[in-house]
Amino acid sequence: MTSSVAEETTARHYETVIGIETHCELATATKMFCACPTAFGAGPNTQVCPVCLGEPGSLPVVNGRAVEFAARIGLALNCRIAERSQFHRKNYFYPDMPKNYQISQYDEPLCTGGHLDVEVDGELRRIGITRVHLEEDTGKTLHVGTTGRIHGADYSLVDYNRAGIPLVEIVSEPDLRSAEEARAYAEELRAVLLALEVSDAKLEEGSMRFDVNISLRPVGHAQLGTKVELKNLNSLRSLYRAVGYEAERQRRVLADGGRLVQETRHWDEGTGRTEPMRSKEFATDYRYFPEPDLVPVEATADWVDGIREILPELPAERRRRLAEATGLGPKEVGWLARDTEVLTYFERVAKGRDPGVVAAWVMGELQRNLREFERAMADNPVGPERLGELLDLVAAGTVSATAAKEVLAEMFTSEAGPATIVERKGLAQISDTGELEAAVAAVVAANPDLAERYRGGKQGVLGALVGQVMRETRGRANPKLANELLRRAITTTGERP
């Protein structure tokens, strides 16, 4: 059997099994077991104390806000909240954990047995959630050298500001089957966390990151194959590419008659490959034992019910409501509903207006300007009332859609209303036939080839000519009128005496 045939046979006979462990920092003001602040970007080692450094004699105190946030996550993921949960010491030595153990939850986590529904290619998939448990984050090491990794580094620097920041680990069941499903799960989970306002879930700052377990097993078999773990994937793109690569690598090994090794591997974004990192640890390697300085967390039914009552509308509910209320398609609904701020903004603009038109402006021109002016949605200087006023001017024919884009850009640097900007910049739409005829005549005269092609039956070239009229009038021409005048002008100039 040739290699390609063997790989094809292996691909048919094996299925990919994926489970994801998601680490997410909680947006509390202080750390998990002490009062140190959690601000991102502070100077190295400026947010530390004896507790988060594990100095002798220091005693941890549980951050109640973090426990509440973890319970919110558990309830949103349909988990059961344990009446009693326990913190343990997870023992290991590494430079980013100065006390040589991490306080985590082991066999008595706060939340267990939930699920998250995700949609992939129009099909709904239910992904089991094994557990959601609390722990503290580790510090951060910087390896200085050409590779950026500890191997080959000239020296390493350690910043303990992150050590002790509240962290939840959300562990999925091995229910995912492809890179597409893994990415969809991660996107939906991030949207849930943002809706709950328990984390900023910023992948680029490491406040949300993924460890992925991948194995292959013969189709129809229940037993899992040899598992490989990919550590610390910190973007959706990396997650998607790494899972796809690793599944294919394992197929090739099996197709060649090789044997997979249980190990932890590193994803190299530059080469697009996974590389061996270390052998896989087991729970016994960490010598867990109950944290002697912390009492168990007890969650009463009243406390859990109180948190359940304040849960916000979740992304799946939002999408359903938005689709029913607006008639927008899945693409628009998915985009608008992924962020609470964006959705609230859209709904305020769309009140009494065409949802499709508003969605196009919010998703398109508004986002383009936010990127260009380096502003976040929370820092958007164009409030929903002002964008609504601008869209009303477009709908009334006072300003063309083309000119309105120029007005919107001006609104990012001016507090003036859109009507004032239109008047000040002379952008009122030209709907007067006499005023437009000169521009139309000039465009036809400058483009005899296009005019001739139109006369020859190429109707599509008219769009290019309309675009030139819009440029000639700085976007002020009424497109419908320009279209009519162009047809008339081309026909007239084409007539023989």
C-alpha positions in Angstrom: 0.0 0.0 0.0 1.5 3.4 -1.0 1.8 6.1 1.6 -1.0 8.3 0.2 -3.4 5.3 0.0 -2.5 4.3 3.5 -3.1 7.9 4.8 -6.5 8.0 2.9 -7.4 4.6 4.5 -6.3 5.9 7.9 -8.4 9.1 7.5 -11.5 7.0 6.8 -11.0 4.5 9.6 -10.0 6.8 12.4 -11.9 9.7 13.9 -10.3 12.7 15.7 -11.2 13.2 19.4 -10.6 16.6 20.9 -11.1 18.0 24.4 -10.2 21.5 25.4 -9.1 22.9 28.8 -9.7 26.7 28.7 -7.9 28.9 31.2 -9.5 32.3 31.8 -8.4 35.1 34.1 -11.3 36.6 36.1 -11.9 40.3 36.1 -11.6 40.9 39.8 -9.8 43.9 41.2 -7.6 41.8 43.5 -5.8 38.5 43.3 -7.2 35.1 44.2 -5.8 34.8 47.7 -4.5 38.3 48.6 -5.2 42.0 48.1 -2.6 42.7 45.4 -4.1 44.5 42.3 -4.5 42.7 39.0 -4.0 45.6 36.5 -2.4 44.5 33.2 0.8 46.1 32.0 2.1 47.3 35.4 5.9 47.4 35.9 7.5 43.9 36.5 7.1 42.6 40.0 5.2 45.7 41.3 2.0 43.8 42.1 3.3 41.2 44.5 3.2 40.4 48.3 4.3 37.6 50.6 1.0 35.7 50.0 1.2 35.5 46.2 5.0 34.8 46.4 4.3 32.1 49.0 6.7 33.4 51.6 6.8 31.5 54.9 4.2 32.6 57.4 1.9 34.2 54.9 -1.8 33.0 54.8 -4.1 33.0 51.8 -7.7 34.3 52.0 -10.2 33.3 49.2 -11.5 36.1 47.0 -15.3 35.9 47.3 -15.9 37.8 44.1 -13.8 35.2 42.2 -16.0 32.4 43.6 -19.1 34.2 42.5 -17.7 34.7 39.0 -16.8 31.0 38.7 -20.4 30.1 39.8 -21.8 32.4 37.2 -19.7 30.6 34.5 -20.9 27.2 35.8 -24.5 28.2 35.8 -24.2 29.7 32.3 -22.7 26.4 31.1 -25.5 24.4 32.7 -23.3 22.9 35.4 -24.2 21.8 38.9 -22.8 24.0 41.6 -21.3 21.9 44.4 -22.5 22.5 47.9 -18.9 22.0 49.1 -15.7 22.4 47.1 -12.1 22.2 48.3 -8.8 23.8 47.3 -5.7 21.7 47.0 -2.0 22.2 46.6 -0.7 21.1 43.2 3.0 20.6 43.7 5.6 21.3 41.0 8.7 23.3 40.6 8.9 25.9 37.9 10.4 29.4 38.0 7.0 31.1 37.4 5.6 29.6 40.7 7.9 30.7 43.5 6.2 28.7 46.3 6.6 25.5 44.3 2.9 24.7 44.4 -0.2 26.1 42.9 -3.4 26.4 44.8 -6.1 24.8 42.6 -9.2 22.6 42.9 -8.7 18.9 42.3 -11.3 16.3 43.1 -13.9 18.6 44.6 -14.4 21.4 42.0 -17.0 24.2 42.3 -18.9 23.3 39.0 -19.4 19.9 37.3 -21.5 18.3 34.6 -22.6 21.0 32.1 -22.8 21.6 28.4 -22.3 24.2 25.7 -24.2 24.2 22.4 -22.2 25.3 19.3 -23.2 25.6 15.7 -20.9 24.3 13.0 -21.9 24.4 9.3 -25.5 24.9 10.3 -25.5 21.8 12.6 -26.0 22.2 16.4 -23.5 20.2 18.5 -23.7 19.8 22.2 -20.3 19.8 23.9 -20.1 18.4 27.4 -18.5 20.4 30.2 -16.7 18.2 32.6 -15.9 20.8 35.3 -15.2 24.4 36.0 -12.7 24.9 38.8 -10.9 27.8 40.5 -7.2 28.2 40.8 -4.5 30.9 40.8 -2.5 31.9 37.7 1.3 31.5 37.6 3.9 34.2 37.0 5.4 34.9 33.6 8.9 34.1 32.3 10.6 35.8 29.4 13.4 33.8 27.8 15.9 36.1 26.1 17.6 34.7 23.1 17.1 33.9 19.4 14.5 31.2 20.0 12.4 32.9 22.6 12.2 29.5 24.4 14.1 28.2 27.4 16.2 26.0 25.2 18.9 28.2 23.7 18.1 31.2 25.8 20.9 33.4 27.0 19.1 34.2 30.2 15.5 34.3 31.6 13.5 37.0 33.3 10.6 36.4 35.7 7.6 38.7 36.4 5.4 37.6 39.3 2.7 40.2 38.8 0.5 37.5 37.2 1.1 35.0 40.0 -2.0 34.7 42.0 -4.5 36.3 39.6 -7.9 34.4 39.8 -8.2 31.8 37.1 -10.9 29.4 36.1 -10.2 26.2 34.2 -13.1 25.1 32.0 -12.6 21.5 31.0 -14.7 20.1 28.1 -15.6 16.5 27.5 -13.7 14.9 24.5 -16.8 15.7 22.3 -15.1 17.7 19.6 -14.2 16.1 16.3 -12.5 18.7 14.1 -10.5 21.9 14.0 -13.7 23.7 12.9 -15.6 22.4 15.9 -12.7 23.3 18.3 -12.7 26.9 17.0 -16.5 27.2 17.2 -16.5 26.0 20.8 -13.7 28.4 21.7 -15.6 31.4 20.1 -18.9 30.5 21.7 -17.2 30.0 25.1 -15.5 33.4 24.8 -18.8 35.1 23.9 -20.4 33.6 27.0 -17.6 34.8 29.3 -17.9 38.3 27.8 -21.7 38.3 28.2 -21.2 37.3 31.8 -18.7 40.2 32.3 -16.5 37.9 34.4 -13.4 38.4 32.2 -12.1 40.5 29.4 -11.1 37.2 27.7 -8.3 39.0 25.8 -6.4 36.3 23.9 -3.6 38.6 22.9 -2.9 39.5 26.6 -3.1 35.8 27.7 -6.2 36.3 29.9 -7.8 33.5 27.9 -5.7 30.5 26.6 -6.3 26.9 25.6 -4.7 23.5 26.2 -6.0 21.0 23.7 -5.9 17.2 24.0 -6.0 15.3 20.7 -6.2 11.6 19.9 -7.3 9.3 17.1 -9.4 6.2 17.5 -10.9 3.7 15.1 -14.4 4.8 14.0 -17.0 3.2 16.2 -14.7 2.5 19.1 -15.4 4.0 22.6 -11.9 3.8 24.0 -9.7 6.8 23.5 -6.4 6.6 21.6 -3.0 7.9 22.7 -3.5 11.5 23.8 -1.2 14.4 22.9 -1.6 17.7 24.6 -1.0 21.1 22.9 -0.2 23.8 25.5 -0.9 27.5 25.7 -2.6 28.3 22.4 -3.5 32.0 22.7 -5.4 32.8 19.6 -8.3 31.3 17.7 -6.2 31.1 14.6 -3.5 29.2 16.4 -6.1 26.9 17.9 -7.5 26.1 14.5 -4.2 25.6 12.8 -2.6 23.6 15.6 -5.5 21.2 15.9 -5.6 20.6 12.2 -1.9 20.0 12.0 -1.7 17.7 15.0 -4.6 15.5 13.8 -3.0 15.2 10.4 0.4 14.4 12.0 -1.1 11.6 14.0 -2.9 10.2 11.0 0.4 10.1 9.1 2.2 8.3 12.0 -0.5 5.6 12.1 -0.6 5.3 8.3 3.1 4.7 8.3 2.7 1.9 10.9 4.2 4.1 13.7 3.2 4.4 17.3 2.0 7.6 19.0 3.5 8.7 22.3 1.6 10.4 25.1 3.3 13.7 25.4 2.9 17.5 25.6 3.8 19.4 22.4 4.4 23.0 21.6 2.8 24.8 18.6 5.2 26.9 16.6 3.2 29.6 14.8 6.1 30.5 12.5 6.7 27.0 11.2 3.1 25.8 11.4 4.1 22.6 13.2 3.9 21.0 16.6 7.1 20.0 18.3 7.8 17.7 21.3 7.9 19.6 24.6 7.9 17.1 27.4 6.3 13.8 28.4 2.7 14.2 29.6 2.2 14.6 33.4 -0.3 12.7 35.4 -2.3 13.8 38.4 0.0 11.6 40.6 3.0 13.6 39.5 1.6 16.7 41.2 1.1 15.0 44.6 -2.1 16.9 45.3 -3.2 17.4 49.0 -5.8 19.6 50.6 -4.7 23.2 51.1 -4.3 23.3 54.9 -4.7 27.1 55.2 -8.1 27.3 53.4 -11.4 26.1 54.6 -13.8 24.4 52.0 -16.1 26.7 50.0 -19.7 26.1 50.9 -22.4 27.2 48.4 -25.9 27.4 49.8 -29.0 27.0 47.6 -30.0 30.6 48.3 -26.6 31.9 47.2 -26.7 29.9 44.0 -30.3 31.0 43.3 -29.3 34.6 43.8 -26.5 34.3 41.2 -28.8 32.5 38.8 -31.3 35.3 39.0 -28.8 37.9 37.8 -27.4 36.0 34.9 -27.6 38.2 31.7 -29.0 37.1 28.4 -26.5 34.7 26.9 -25.2 34.7 23.3 -27.4 31.9 22.0 -30.5 33.6 23.5 -29.5 36.9 22.0 -29.0 35.4 18.5 -32.4 33.8 18.6 -34.1 37.0 19.8 -32.3 39.1 17.3 -33.1 36.9 14.4 -36.8 36.8 15.3 -37.0 40.6 15.9 -35.0 41.8 12.8 -35.1 39.0 10.2 -31.4 39.4 9.7 -29.4 36.3 8.5 -27.2 34.1 10.6 -24.0 35.9 9.6 -25.2 39.3 10.7 -26.9 38.0 13.8 -23.8 36.0 14.8 -21.6 39.1 14.4 -23.8 41.5 16.2 -24.7 39.2 19.1 -21.1 38.2 19.9 -20.5 41.4 22.0 -22.9 43.0 24.4 -21.7 46.5 23.7 -22.1 46.1 19.9 -25.5 44.5 20.3 -26.8 47.3 22.6 -25.4 49.9 20.2 -27.0 48.2 17.2 -30.4 47.9 18.9 -30.5 51.6 19.9 -29.7 52.7 16.4 -32.1 50.2 14.8 -35.0 51.3 16.8 -37.5 52.6 14.2 -35.1 52.1 11.3 -34.3 49.4 8.8 -32.3 46.7 10.7 -30.5 45.6 7.5 -29.3 49.1 6.7 -28.2 49.7 10.4 -26.4 46.3 10.5 -24.5 47.1 7.4 -23.3 50.5 8.8 -22.4 49.1 12.2 -20.6 46.1 10.8 -18.9 48.0 8.0 -18.2 51.7 8.0 -18.4 52.1 11.8 -15.9 49.3 12.4 -13.6 50.6 9.7 -13.4 54.0 11.4 -12.9 52.4 14.9 -9.9 50.6 13.5 -8.6 53.7 11.7 -8.9 55.9 14.7 -7.7 53.1 17.0 -10.8 53.3 19.2 -12.6 50.5 21.0 -16.4 50.1 20.9 -16.5 51.2 24.5 -14.6 54.3 23.5 -16.7 55.0 20.4 -17.2 58.8 20.0 -20.2 58.3 17.7 -23.1 57.5 19.9 -26.1 55.6 18.6 -28.2 58.7 18.4 -25.7 60.5 16.2 -25.3 57.5 13.8 -29.1 57.2 13.7 -29.4 60.9 12.7 -26.9 60.3 9.9 -28.8 57.3 8.6 -32.0 59.4 8.7 -30.3 61.9 6.4 -29.3 59.2 4.0 -32.9 57.7 4.0 -34.4 61.2 3.4 -32.1 61.7 0.4 -30.4 64.7 2.1 -27.0 63.1 1.7 -25.8 60.1 -0.4 -24.4 57.0 1.2 -21.1 57.8 -0.3 -21.0 61.3 1.2 -22.3 59.9 4.5 -19.1 57.9 4.9 -17.2 61.1 4.8 -19.5 62.6 7.3 -19.1 59.6 9.6 -15.3 59.9 9.5 -15.7 63.6 10.5 -17.9 62.7 13.4 -15.0 60.7 14.9 -13.1 64.0 15.4 -16.0 66.5 15.8 -18.8 66.8 18.2 -21.0 68.5 15.6 -24.1 66.7 14.5 -24.3 65.1 11.1 -26.6 67.7 9.6 -24.2 70.5 10.6 -21.2 68.6 9.1 -23.2 68.0 5.8 -23.9 71.8 5.6 -20.4 72.9 6.6 -18.7 70.6 4.1 -21.2 71.2 1.3 -22.1 67.5 1.1 -25.8 67.8 0.5 -27.0 65.4 -2.2 -27.4 66.8 -5.7 -30.9 65.8 -6.9 -31.3 68.6 -9.3 -31.2 67.4 -13.0 -29.6 70.6 -14.3 -26.8 70.5 -11.7 -25.9 66.9 -12.5 -26.0 67.0 -16.3 -22.7 68.8 -16.6 -20.9 66.1 -14.5 -22.6 63.3 -16.5 -21.7 64.9 -19.8 -18.0 65.2 -18.7 -17.9 61.5 -17.6 -19.4 60.3 -20.9 -17.0 62.4 -22.9 -14.0 61.2 -20.9 -15.0 57.5 -21.3 -16.0 56.9 -25.0 -14.9 53.2 -24.9 -17.2 52.5 -21.9 -20.1 54.4 -23.5 -19.6 52.4 -26.7 -19.6 49.1 -24.8 -22.8 50.1 -23.0 -24.4 50.8 -26.4 -23.2 47.4 -27.6 -25.2 45.7 -24.8 -22.7 45.6 -21.9 -25.1 46.9 -19.2 -22.6 46.2 -16.4 -20.2 49.1 -17.4 -22.9 51.6 -16.3 -21.8 51.0 -12.7 -18.3 52.1 -13.4 -19.6 55.3 -15.1 -21.9 56.0 -12.1 -18.9 55.6 -9.8 -17.1 58.2 -11.8 -20.0 60.6 -11.5 -19.9 60.1 -7.8 -16.2 60.9 -7.7 -16.7 63.9 -9.9 -19.3 65.3 -7.4 -17.4 64.2 -4.3 -20.1 61.6 -3.6 -22.9 64.2 -3.7 -24.8 62.9 -6.7 -28.1 61.2 -6.3 -27.0 57.7 -7.6 -30.5 56.9 -9.0 -30.7 60.2 -10.9 -27.1 59.9 -12.1 -27.9 56.4 -13.4 -30.9 57.8 -15.4 -29.0 60.8 -16.8 -26.1 58.5 -17.9 -28.4 56.2 -19.8 -30.0 59.2 -21.5 -26.6 60.9 -22.3 -25.0 57.8 -23.7 -28.0 57.0 -25.9 -28.2 60.6 -27.1 -24.5 60.9 -28.0 -24.6 57.6 -29.8 -27.4 58.8 -32.2 -26.3 59.4 -35.8 -27.4 62.7 -37.4 
